[in-house]
Amino acid sequence: MTLTQQFLEARSVMPRLCAPLETEDTVVQSMPDVSPSKWHLAHVTWFFEQFVLREYDSRYKAIDDRYHYLFNSYYYTAGTMHARPKRGLLSRPTLAEILEYRAHVDAAMQSLLETSADNPDVRTRVVLGIHHEQQHQELFLTDIKHVLSCNPLRPTYDSGLQVSGTGSPGSYEYSNGAGGIHRVGAKGGEFFFDNETPRHDALLHEHRIGSRLITNGEYREFIEDGGYDDSNLWLSDGWATINERGWTRPLYWDESLDSEFTLGGQRDIDPDAPVTHVSYYEADAFARWAGARLPTEFEWEIAALGAEQDGNLMESGRLHPVPGSHEQFFGDVWEWTSSAYGPYPGFVPLEGSLGEYNGKFMCSQMTVRGGSCVTAADHIRPSYRSFFYPDARWQFLGIRLAKDGAG
């Protein structure tokens, strides 16, 4: 597939994601972490305009210079930006005008790629822009789920969404993880983000790692056993958070613990499906209740590499290991690890404004691994790292357990 084809394929997805929505849906911002659907459509367009067209196409003319202020996200070296918590106030430009903006930039990008696709600097920027777009496709879905959940009418995003049968997961098993010194991080070759580098040695102590994700049914047992009432299970910040915010169950579960809000509408909770939309605090408390802990990000990565070698990557981008091996490492929920999100030894961010992409967020956040059911297949790889604050719940975030020592 040519670079132009890759670009056009990536750009075609988000308008399709908008298809089930009404115009009014695309404007709402339900909390500061959520961006309106309309803003996502514009921001990813601004990314190509700012970092590709303005840099490499001297003939390019912006459709509206004011968009630079409206749709810059956090690139301070590129200029000032509209405050993130106030994106929901941007009733203008209209959705139609933003779609016109996308078409304008797409046409200019195609023209540029006709003559410059072989320029290595252009190619690097465009490929990064494609993966940036795919990250926002994921955010688009997690954000609109939160938006729709706040509406008392409980509108359905797509009633045709089907959940594949999970079946009985069986008992939770642990197997010995690989100890000793291991190479971790991106291997090179395929695309990777700068925070996956440099490749380096990591020391893993003796440990055991869970064979699968924790299910809704297992998490319900934690709730019914008083998990949210026992301060001994919680980190201090976690205990303060759940009491301040009145948390007694995962986000989107109703009080009966029998149904949950999904992108496919209100549905019965499947006790065998992986629990999701839990914070780091909740994941950590569950692990304590279960007599276990969360894995480190490198324990997770080395186990996932083993699963990758045993399994087969399917068309969906998910990994389905052979029977008896570890399961569900990729494409179900992001998995909390016990590792703070920080730089690898020798980490060097990208040059210029793009150096703000990952590095400046390496503070006060926790690393998650594995990707979720709405993560682009191109991002499904053992070295991929994402990061969230420990109180985040609106993403598809779940739990795998680990224990110290060999079994």
C-alpha positions as CSV (number, residue, x, y, z in Angstrom):
1,M,0.0,0.0,0.0
2,T,1.4,3.4,-1.0
3,L,1.8,6.2,1.6
4,T,-1.1,8.1,-0.1
5,Q,-3.3,5.0,0.2
6,Q,-2.4,4.6,3.9
7,F,-3.1,8.3,4.5
8,L,-6.5,8.2,2.7
9,E,-7.5,5.0,4.6
10,A,-6.7,6.5,7.9
11,R,-8.5,9.7,7.1
12,S,-11.6,7.8,6.0
13,V,-12.3,6.2,9.4
14,M,-13.3,9.1,11.6
15,P,-16.1,10.4,9.3
16,R,-17.4,6.8,9.3
17,L,-17.3,6.8,13.1
18,C,-19.4,10.0,13.0
19,A,-22.1,8.3,10.9
20,P,-24.3,7.1,13.8
21,L,-24.3,10.5,15.5
22,E,-26.5,13.5,15.2
23,T,-24.8,16.9,14.8
24,E,-25.8,17.8,18.3
25,D,-23.9,14.8,19.7
26,T,-20.6,16.0,18.2
27,V,-20.5,19.3,20.2
28,V,-20.8,18.0,23.7
29,Q,-18.0,17.8,26.2
30,S,-19.1,15.8,29.2
31,M,-15.9,16.3,31.3
32,P,-12.5,17.9,30.9
33,D,-10.8,14.6,29.8
34,V,-13.4,14.2,27.0
35,S,-13.2,16.2,23.8
36,P,-16.2,16.7,21.5
37,S,-16.3,14.5,18.5
38,K,-16.2,17.6,16.3
39,W,-13.0,18.7,17.9
40,H,-11.3,15.3,17.3
41,L,-12.2,15.7,13.6
42,A,-10.6,19.1,13.4
43,H,-7.5,18.4,15.6
44,V,-6.2,15.5,13.6
45,T,-6.6,17.7,10.5
46,W,-4.7,20.5,12.2
47,F,-1.9,18.0,12.9
48,F,-1.3,17.4,9.2
49,E,-1.7,21.1,8.4
50,Q,0.7,22.2,11.1
51,F,3.4,19.6,10.9
52,V,3.4,18.6,7.3
53,L,1.8,21.1,5.0
54,R,3.1,24.3,6.7
55,E,6.6,22.7,6.8
56,Y,6.9,21.1,3.3
57,D,4.4,22.8,1.0
58,S,5.2,26.5,0.3
59,R,2.0,26.8,-1.8
60,Y,-0.4,25.7,0.9
61,K,-2.9,28.3,2.0
62,A,-4.9,27.7,5.2
63,I,-8.7,27.7,5.0
64,D,-8.8,29.8,8.2
65,D,-5.8,30.8,10.3
66,R,-7.9,31.0,13.4
67,Y,-8.2,27.2,13.4
68,H,-4.6,27.0,14.6
69,Y,-5.6,28.5,18.0
70,L,-8.8,26.4,18.2
71,F,-7.4,23.0,17.4
72,N,-3.9,22.9,18.7
73,S,-4.0,20.5,21.7
74,Y,-0.9,20.8,23.8
75,Y,2.0,21.9,21.5
76,Y,3.1,25.0,23.4
77,T,6.1,25.5,21.1
78,A,3.7,25.7,18.1
79,G,1.7,28.5,19.7
80,T,-1.2,29.2,22.1
81,M,-4.4,27.1,22.2
82,H,-8.0,27.2,23.4
83,A,-8.4,25.8,26.9
84,R,-9.0,22.1,26.9
85,P,-11.9,22.1,29.4
86,K,-13.7,24.7,27.2
87,R,-13.7,22.7,23.9
88,G,-17.4,22.1,24.3
89,L,-18.1,25.8,24.0
90,L,-16.9,25.8,20.3
91,S,-20.3,25.7,18.6
92,R,-18.4,27.3,15.7
93,P,-16.9,26.4,13.3
94,T,-19.9,24.1,12.5
95,L,-19.6,20.4,11.8
96,A,-20.1,21.1,8.1
97,E,-17.2,23.7,8.2
98,I,-14.9,21.2,9.9
99,L,-15.7,18.6,7.3
100,E,-14.9,21.2,4.7
101,Y,-11.6,21.9,6.5
102,R,-10.8,18.1,6.4
103,A,-11.5,18.0,2.7
104,H,-9.3,21.1,2.1
105,V,-6.3,19.6,4.0
106,D,-6.8,16.1,2.5
107,A,-6.6,17.6,-1.0
108,A,-3.5,19.5,-0.2
109,M,-1.9,16.4,1.4
110,Q,-2.6,14.3,-1.7
111,S,-1.1,16.9,-3.9
112,L,2.0,17.1,-1.7
113,L,2.4,13.3,-1.6
114,E,2.3,13.1,-5.4
115,T,5.7,14.8,-5.4
116,S,7.2,14.3,-2.0
117,A,6.2,10.8,-0.8
118,D,9.8,9.7,-1.1
119,N,11.1,12.5,1.0
120,P,12.2,10.8,4.2
121,D,11.3,13.7,6.4
122,V,7.8,14.0,4.8
123,R,7.3,10.3,5.1
124,T,8.2,10.3,8.8
125,R,5.8,13.1,9.6
126,V,3.0,11.6,7.6
127,V,3.4,8.1,9.2
128,L,3.4,9.7,12.6
129,G,0.3,11.7,11.6
130,I,-1.5,8.5,10.5
131,H,-0.8,6.9,13.9
132,H,-1.8,10.1,15.7
133,E,-5.1,9.9,13.8
134,Q,-5.6,6.3,14.8
135,Q,-5.1,7.3,18.5
136,H,-7.8,9.9,18.1
137,Q,-10.1,7.3,16.5
138,E,-9.8,5.4,19.8
139,L,-10.4,8.6,21.8
140,F,-13.4,9.4,19.6
141,L,-15.1,6.2,20.7
142,T,-14.2,6.4,24.4
143,D,-15.2,10.0,24.5
144,I,-18.6,9.6,22.7
145,K,-19.4,6.7,25.0
146,H,-19.0,9.0,28.0
147,V,-20.9,11.8,26.3
148,L,-23.9,9.5,25.6
149,S,-23.8,7.9,29.0
150,C,-24.4,11.3,30.6
151,N,-27.7,11.7,28.7
152,P,-30.8,10.6,30.7
153,L,-32.2,9.1,27.5
154,R,-29.2,6.7,27.4
155,P,-28.9,7.0,23.6
156,T,-27.2,4.1,21.7
157,Y,-24.2,4.8,19.6
158,D,-24.6,1.7,17.4
159,S,-27.2,-0.9,18.3
160,G,-25.7,-3.3,15.8
161,L,-22.5,-3.7,17.8
162,Q,-22.2,-7.3,18.8
163,V,-20.1,-8.8,21.6
164,S,-18.5,-12.1,20.8
165,G,-19.2,-14.9,23.2
166,T,-16.7,-15.1,26.0
167,G,-17.6,-18.5,27.5
168,S,-16.6,-19.6,30.9
169,P,-13.1,-18.5,31.7
170,G,-12.4,-21.2,34.2
171,S,-10.3,-20.7,37.3
172,Y,-7.7,-18.0,37.5
173,E,-4.3,-19.6,37.0
174,Y,-0.8,-18.3,37.5
175,S,2.4,-19.4,35.8
176,N,6.0,-18.6,36.4
177,G,7.1,-15.4,34.6
178,A,10.5,-15.1,33.0
179,G,13.1,-13.9,35.5
180,G,16.5,-12.4,34.9
181,I,17.7,-9.8,32.5
182,H,15.6,-9.2,29.3
183,R,15.7,-6.8,26.4
184,V,12.6,-4.6,26.3
185,G,11.3,-1.8,24.1
186,A,10.7,-1.4,20.4
187,K,12.8,-3.6,18.2
188,G,12.7,-1.3,15.2
189,G,11.5,-2.1,11.7
190,E,7.8,-1.3,12.1
191,F,6.4,2.0,13.4
192,F,6.8,2.8,17.1
193,F,6.4,5.9,19.2
194,D,9.4,7.6,20.8
195,N,8.4,6.5,24.3
196,E,8.9,2.9,23.4
197,T,12.7,3.6,23.0
198,P,15.5,3.1,23.5
199,R,15.6,-0.7,23.7
200,H,17.4,-1.6,26.9
201,D,17.9,-4.3,29.5
202,A,15.4,-4.8,32.4
203,L,15.8,-7.0,35.4
204,L,12.8,-9.2,36.3
205,H,12.6,-10.8,39.7
206,E,10.9,-14.2,40.2
207,H,7.2,-13.7,39.7
208,R,4.0,-15.4,38.5
209,I,1.6,-13.8,36.1
210,G,-2.1,-14.4,35.6
211,S,-3.2,-16.3,32.6
212,R,-6.1,-14.0,31.7
213,L,-7.9,-10.8,32.5
214,I,-10.2,-10.4,35.6
215,T,-13.8,-10.8,34.7
216,N,-17.0,-8.9,35.6
217,G,-18.1,-11.8,37.7
218,E,-14.9,-11.8,39.7
219,Y,-15.0,-8.0,40.2
220,R,-18.6,-8.3,41.4
221,E,-17.4,-10.7,44.1
222,F,-15.0,-8.0,45.2
223,I,-17.8,-5.5,45.4
224,E,-20.2,-7.8,47.3
225,D,-17.4,-8.7,49.8
226,G,-17.2,-5.1,50.8
227,G,-14.2,-4.1,48.7
228,Y,-15.2,-0.5,48.4
229,D,-15.7,-0.3,52.2
230,D,-12.4,-1.7,53.4
231,S,-9.8,1.1,53.7
232,N,-7.0,-1.6,54.2
233,L,-7.3,-2.5,50.6
234,W,-6.8,1.0,49.2
235,L,-3.9,3.3,48.6
236,S,-4.4,6.6,50.5
237,D,-5.1,8.6,47.4
238,G,-7.5,5.9,46.1
239,W,-9.4,5.8,49.4
240,A,-9.8,9.5,49.3
241,T,-10.9,9.5,45.7
242,I,-13.6,6.8,45.9
243,N,-15.1,8.5,49.0
244,E,-15.0,12.0,47.4
245,R,-16.6,10.8,44.2
246,G,-18.9,8.2,45.6
247,W,-17.5,5.3,43.6
248,T,-18.9,1.9,44.5
249,R,-18.6,0.0,41.2
250,P,-17.0,0.4,37.7
251,L,-17.9,3.3,35.5
252,Y,-21.1,2.6,33.5
253,W,-22.4,-0.2,35.8
254,D,-25.8,0.5,37.3
255,E,-26.5,0.2,41.0
256,S,-28.0,-3.3,40.7
257,L,-24.6,-4.6,39.3
258,D,-26.6,-6.3,36.6
259,S,-26.4,-4.0,33.6
260,E,-24.0,-1.5,32.1
261,F,-24.0,1.2,29.5
262,T,-22.1,0.3,26.3
263,L,-21.6,1.7,22.9
264,G,-24.3,-0.8,21.9
265,G,-26.7,0.6,24.5
266,Q,-27.7,-0.5,27.9
267,R,-27.0,-4.3,28.2
268,D,-26.8,-7.0,30.8
269,I,-23.4,-7.4,32.3
270,D,-21.6,-10.6,31.0
271,P,-20.0,-12.1,34.1
272,D,-17.4,-13.8,31.9
273,A,-16.3,-10.8,30.0
274,P,-13.3,-8.7,31.2
275,V,-14.1,-6.0,33.7
276,T,-13.4,-2.6,32.3
277,H,-13.6,1.1,33.1
278,V,-11.8,0.7,36.4
279,S,-9.2,3.1,37.7
280,Y,-5.7,2.2,38.8
281,Y,-6.8,2.7,42.3
282,E,-9.6,0.1,41.8
283,A,-7.3,-2.3,40.0
284,D,-4.8,-2.1,42.8
285,A,-7.4,-2.6,45.5
286,F,-8.8,-5.6,43.7
287,A,-5.3,-7.1,43.5
288,R,-4.8,-6.7,47.2
289,W,-8.2,-8.3,47.9
290,A,-7.2,-11.2,45.7
291,G,-3.9,-11.7,47.5
292,A,-1.9,-10.5,44.5
293,R,-0.6,-7.4,42.8
294,L,-0.5,-5.7,39.4
295,P,2.3,-6.7,37.1
296,T,5.1,-4.3,36.2
297,E,5.1,-3.1,32.6
298,F,8.2,-5.3,31.8
299,E,6.8,-8.4,33.4
300,W,3.8,-7.8,31.2
301,E,5.9,-7.1,28.1
302,I,8.0,-10.3,28.4
303,A,4.9,-12.4,29.0
304,A,3.1,-10.8,26.0
305,L,6.1,-11.5,23.8
306,G,5.8,-15.2,24.8
307,A,2.1,-15.1,24.0
308,E,2.9,-13.5,20.7
309,Q,5.2,-16.3,19.7
310,D,2.6,-18.9,20.7
311,G,-0.3,-17.3,19.1
312,N,-1.7,-16.0,15.8
313,L,-2.5,-12.4,15.0
314,M,-6.0,-12.4,13.5
315,E,-7.4,-9.9,11.0
316,S,-8.9,-8.0,13.9
317,G,-5.4,-7.3,15.2
318,R,-6.1,-9.3,18.4
319,L,-3.8,-12.0,19.6
320,H,-5.4,-15.4,20.3
321,P,-2.8,-17.7,22.0
322,V,-2.8,-21.4,21.7
323,P,-4.8,-23.3,24.4
324,G,-3.0,-23.4,27.7
325,S,-0.9,-20.2,27.2
326,H,-1.6,-16.8,28.5
327,E,-4.6,-15.1,27.0
328,Q,-6.1,-11.7,26.3
329,F,-2.9,-9.6,26.1
330,F,-4.1,-7.6,23.1
331,G,-7.2,-5.9,22.0
332,D,-9.7,-6.4,24.9
333,V,-8.8,-3.8,27.5
334,W,-5.8,-1.7,28.4
335,E,-4.2,-3.4,31.3
336,W,-3.0,-1.4,34.3
337,T,0.6,-2.1,35.4
338,S,2.2,-1.1,38.7
339,S,4.8,1.0,36.7
340,A,4.8,4.7,36.8
341,Y,5.0,6.2,33.3
342,G,8.5,7.5,32.8
343,P,11.4,7.6,30.3
344,Y,13.5,4.6,29.4
345,P,17.3,5.0,30.1
346,G,18.7,7.2,27.4
347,F,15.3,8.4,26.2
348,V,15.5,11.2,23.6
349,P,12.2,12.9,22.5
350,L,11.7,13.8,18.9
351,E,13.1,17.1,17.7
352,G,11.1,20.3,17.7
353,S,7.4,20.6,18.6
354,L,6.8,16.9,18.0
355,G,9.1,16.3,21.0
356,E,6.0,17.3,23.1
357,Y,4.1,14.2,21.9
358,N,5.0,11.9,24.7
359,G,7.9,13.0,26.9
360,K,6.4,15.9,28.7
361,F,3.7,13.7,30.2
362,M,6.1,11.5,32.0
363,C,5.0,12.5,35.5
364,S,2.2,11.4,37.9
365,Q,0.7,8.9,35.5
366,M,0.7,5.1,35.3
367,T,1.6,2.9,32.4
368,V,-1.0,0.7,30.7
369,R,-0.3,-2.0,28.1
370,G,-2.0,-4.2,25.5
371,G,-4.6,-2.0,23.7
372,S,-8.3,-2.2,23.9
373,C,-11.3,-3.3,21.8
374,V,-11.2,0.2,20.2
375,T,-7.4,0.5,19.7
376,A,-6.2,0.5,16.1
377,A,-4.8,-2.8,15.0
378,D,-1.6,-1.1,13.9
379,H,-0.9,-0.2,17.6
380,I,-1.2,-3.8,18.9
381,R,2.3,-4.7,19.8
382,P,4.1,-5.8,23.0
383,S,6.2,-2.6,23.3
384,Y,3.3,-0.2,22.9
385,R,2.9,2.0,26.0
386,S,0.1,4.3,26.9
387,F,-0.5,6.2,30.1
388,F,-3.3,7.6,32.3
389,Y,-3.7,9.3,35.6
390,P,-4.5,6.7,38.3
391,D,-8.1,8.0,38.7
392,A,-8.9,7.6,35.0
393,R,-11.9,5.3,34.2
394,W,-13.4,6.5,30.9
395,Q,-11.0,4.5,28.8
396,F,-11.4,0.7,28.4
397,L,-9.1,-0.2,31.4
398,G,-8.9,-3.6,33.0
399,I,-6.9,-5.9,35.3
400,R,-4.4,-8.7,35.1
401,L,-2.8,-10.0,38.3
402,A,0.7,-11.1,39.3
403,K,2.4,-12.5,42.4
404,D,5.9,-12.4,43.7
405,G,8.1,-15.5,43.7
406,A,8.0,-18.7,41.7
407,G,5.2,-21.2,42.0
